[in-house]
């Protein structure tokens, strides 16, 4: 294959793969997406619930990180006993500052 053909095939594959994932910004990212566990346990009513709890972990320059972004910490923060849905909120600025939060909804 010629180099240009390989480049076109690679570009098409890369573009098509973007449709299968959630967007991620290299310069700035401020997205909220379903948590991975919701893909497995996503059946049923999936109602939001009246309570919301959030737990975050933060990192700087991929050198230091702190925080507890666990589901149990998010449930505790919101006083949630019955979990209905979970989201992941992500904030990234130039790979200098990164924060990932687990957001739990329920009763």
C-alpha positions as CSV (number, residue, x, y, z in Angstrom):
1,X,0.0,0.0,0.0
2,X,1.1,3.5,-0.7
3,X,1.8,5.8,2.2
4,X,-1.1,8.1,1.2
5,X,-3.5,5.2,1.2
6,X,-2.4,4.0,4.6
7,X,-3.0,7.6,5.9
8,X,-6.5,7.7,4.4
9,X,-7.4,4.3,5.9
10,X,-5.9,5.4,9.3
11,X,-7.8,8.7,9.2
12,X,-11.1,6.9,8.4
13,X,-10.6,4.4,11.1
14,X,-9.8,7.1,13.6
15,X,-12.8,9.2,12.6
16,X,-15.2,6.2,12.8
17,X,-13.9,5.2,16.2
18,X,-14.9,8.6,17.6
19,X,-18.5,7.7,17.1
20,X,-18.2,4.8,19.5
21,X,-16.8,6.8,22.4
22,X,-17.6,9.9,24.4
23,X,-15.9,13.1,23.3
24,X,-12.7,14.1,25.2
25,X,-11.2,17.5,24.8
26,X,-7.4,17.7,24.8
27,X,-7.3,21.5,25.6
28,X,-10.5,21.6,27.7
29,X,-12.9,18.9,28.8
30,X,-16.0,19.5,30.8
31,X,-18.2,16.4,30.1
32,X,-20.7,14.3,32.0
33,X,-21.2,10.8,30.8
34,X,-22.9,7.6,32.1
35,X,-20.7,5.7,34.6
36,X,-19.3,2.4,33.3
37,X,-21.5,0.4,35.8
38,X,-24.6,1.9,34.2
39,X,-23.8,0.1,30.9
40,X,-24.1,-3.2,32.8
41,X,-26.9,-2.3,35.2
42,X,-28.7,0.2,33.0
43,X,-32.0,-1.7,32.8
44,X,-35.1,-0.9,34.8
45,X,-36.6,2.5,35.6
46,X,-33.3,4.4,35.9
47,X,-35.1,7.2,37.6
48,X,-32.9,10.0,38.9
49,X,-34.2,10.2,42.5
50,X,-34.6,13.1,44.8
51,X,-31.0,12.9,46.3
52,X,-27.7,13.6,44.6
53,X,-24.2,12.9,45.9
54,X,-20.9,13.7,44.4
55,X,-17.4,12.6,45.2
56,X,-14.3,13.8,43.3
57,X,-10.6,13.1,42.8
58,X,-8.2,15.8,41.5
59,X,-4.8,15.6,39.8
60,X,-2.2,18.2,38.8
61,X,0.2,17.6,35.9
62,X,-0.3,13.8,36.2
63,X,2.3,14.1,39.0
64,X,0.1,14.3,42.1
65,X,-3.5,13.3,42.8
66,X,-5.9,13.3,45.8
67,X,-9.5,12.6,46.6
68,X,-12.0,9.8,46.8
69,X,-14.2,9.5,43.8
70,X,-15.6,6.2,44.8
71,X,-19.3,5.3,44.5
72,X,-19.6,4.7,48.2
73,X,-18.2,8.3,48.9
74,X,-20.7,9.7,46.4
75,X,-23.6,7.8,48.0
76,X,-22.5,8.9,51.5
77,X,-22.2,12.6,50.4
78,X,-25.8,12.5,49.2
79,X,-27.2,10.4,51.9
80,X,-28.3,7.8,49.3
81,X,-29.5,4.4,50.4
82,X,-31.2,3.3,47.2
83,X,-29.1,3.9,44.1
84,X,-30.9,4.8,40.8
85,X,-28.2,6.0,38.4
86,X,-24.5,7.0,38.3
87,X,-22.7,9.5,36.1
88,X,-19.0,10.4,35.7
89,X,-18.2,14.1,35.4
90,X,-14.8,14.9,34.0
91,X,-12.9,18.2,33.8
92,X,-9.5,18.6,32.2
93,X,-7.6,21.7,31.3
94,X,-4.5,21.2,29.1
95,X,-3.6,18.1,31.0
96,X,-2.4,20.4,33.8
97,X,-5.6,20.1,35.9
98,X,-7.8,17.1,35.9
99,X,-10.8,16.3,38.1
100,X,-13.0,13.2,37.9
101,X,-16.2,13.0,39.9
102,X,-18.7,10.2,40.5
103,X,-22.2,11.5,40.7
104,X,-24.8,9.3,42.3
105,X,-28.6,9.8,42.1
106,X,-31.2,8.0,44.2
107,X,-33.3,8.0,47.4
